[in-house]
């Protein structure tokens, strides 16, 4: 009887010790995540997904040029291309058909980020390949499939100030992986007739992920793209989006700009292709606004 009581007491003490240990580890992780450079403590990157299930809204243009603008602003930045089209990779001067490991190897073959990340003149890049299209199906049977990208990025998050994720123009498994990895989301919306198409589905998906998979997920901001102040339609769409997302619309808007459209064909961000263009100016202002907003949040 005494032996049995002793075993029960030992088991209870062991459980209490384990609970205390887990609590201390959790507190330490929170401290590291929210700390600054003082005292040698680690700063973790702000991970921002750029998403909209509607195509043609300037999503990839925003990823490429925002990442490059942050790099020019002396921020340590990683651009993650999760779109099988690989357009962000092309915009950073990397051919999606070139040799080397890609986001597919990271997601499906358990490659480490260090094996996949490439250095470019515009910041670090985790490139995509057309193989990513198959990952949508292959992920269905994988355990912990929603958090594969998150776990991979957390292993290098202390090396960057910002990680920008280019999501596919869909709400499939790759986008869900991206949203589970992100702290916040930038939603680019073109100021055209179908501007609000897809926004309802995206906000519903974000709400579901926030409730069940990633409680930290928030809207970083809504970015108005292809804006033309000379047309009533652009002005009306902008007003409607500001009503739909109060206090979440960036003050800077991205105009229709020929130089912005030309830059990807040269494998360069707009700041490298034509730093004096309106597009370059606007994306530099967007980077400054995001940095300013996050500095205020940190206070």
C-alpha angles and dihedrals in degrees: 000000000000090000091052092050090048091052091051092048091048091050091051092048091049090051091049091050091050092050092050091047093051091048092052092048091050091051091049092051091050090049092051093046095052100035129101132227094275114108092018093281122150128257115206120213123258103243113211124184119203107211144165124145089215112087126223097040098118096263098141092037087056094048094050097043097039091052091048091047091052089049091052088049088061095255121140104241139181122194113206115199109205095161114102088217087070095211094143089055090052090048088057091051097259119126111227089219094054121115121266138072120302142187088285090064090048094051102036108020098040094240113169119247089244089062093051107036116097129198117236133173088253100050136291120315134202098198131214132222135195087257088077088078089069091050090073089068098035093054093060093082097038120109116239087009095159093062104043095103093041093054092047094050094046088062090064101026093105090064095062142053094206134018114194118198122201106210125202116257091256140069096244132126095287092055091045089051089051093049091048089053096047132089090202145357133234111208113202112203123186116222095236136113095276094043097125093045109117096010092102092052092046094050090047091052091047090050091051092048092046091053099043112019114015116023091179095062114120139159110267090191147303113256119207109216134185087025119173114184090195093070126074090217094061092047093048093047090049091052092049093050092049088053091049093047107030113199091357101092116101114242091228119074127199113233129211101269130175093209091055089055093048099048099076092057087062093048092242138114114245093256090061096039098047115351092181096057124109090245092057091048093050095049091049088053090048091053090050091049092051092048091048093049092050092046089056092048090053093056 
